[in-house]
Amino acid sequence: PNYGWNGQNQLPSSSPAGVVTDCNSDQASCSCCLMQRKMQRMEQLFNSTVSEISKQLASSKTNINSVKTSH
């Protein structure tokens, strides 16, 4: 699953190419763009961490089940 500020599996919508948004039409909104980029980076990092932890959990469960069945 992916987690975003809009909820699980709800990634932020992006503007289609060529569409003028507040972030690219006004210099004063530069900090808004920076904040959005940082939030997207944090979401990506969080999602990759959750994915890796899920893989490790699945591997651990498999190993535990193997030990249980061998005894």
N, C-alpha and C positions, 0 to 999 in steps of 0.2 A: 504493500500500500504506500501511497505517497501522502504526505501531510503538508498542508499549506495553511495559510492564515484563514482561508475560506472553508476549511474543514478537510476531512480525509478525502483523498482523491480529487479534490477540487483545486486545481492549479489556477493561479491568477491568469486572468485573460490578458492577452497582449493585443496591441493595436495592429491592424493590418498595415502592410508596407504603404508608405505615402500618406498615412492618416496623421494629421497634426494633433498632438496631444499637448496638455499643459507643460509637460516636461521638455518638449522640444520647441515650443513656441515662445517661451518666456524665460529669460535669463534668471529671473528671481526664483524660478522653480527648480533651479539646478540642484539645490539641496534635497528637493523632493525626489529627483531622479537618483541621486546618490543613495538616499534612504531606500528606495525601491530596489536598487541593485544589491545593496547590502542585505536586504530582507530576502531576496531571491537566493543569494549566496548562502545565507543561513538555512533556508529551506532545503537547498540542495545538499548541504553538509548533513543536516539532520536526517534527511531521507536516505542518504548513503550510509550513515551510521546505523539507522534502523535496519536497513537491508543487510548489512554485515552482521549485526547482532542476531538477526533472524536466521541467517545461514549457520552461525555458530551454535545457536540453540538447536536447530534441526540436527546438526552433526552430533551434538552432545546427547540428544534424545536417542539417536540411532546407536551410538556407542553404549549407552545405558541399556537399551533393549537387547543389544548383542550380549552384554555381560549377563543380563538376567536369563536369557535363553540358553546360555552355555553352562549355567550352574544348575 
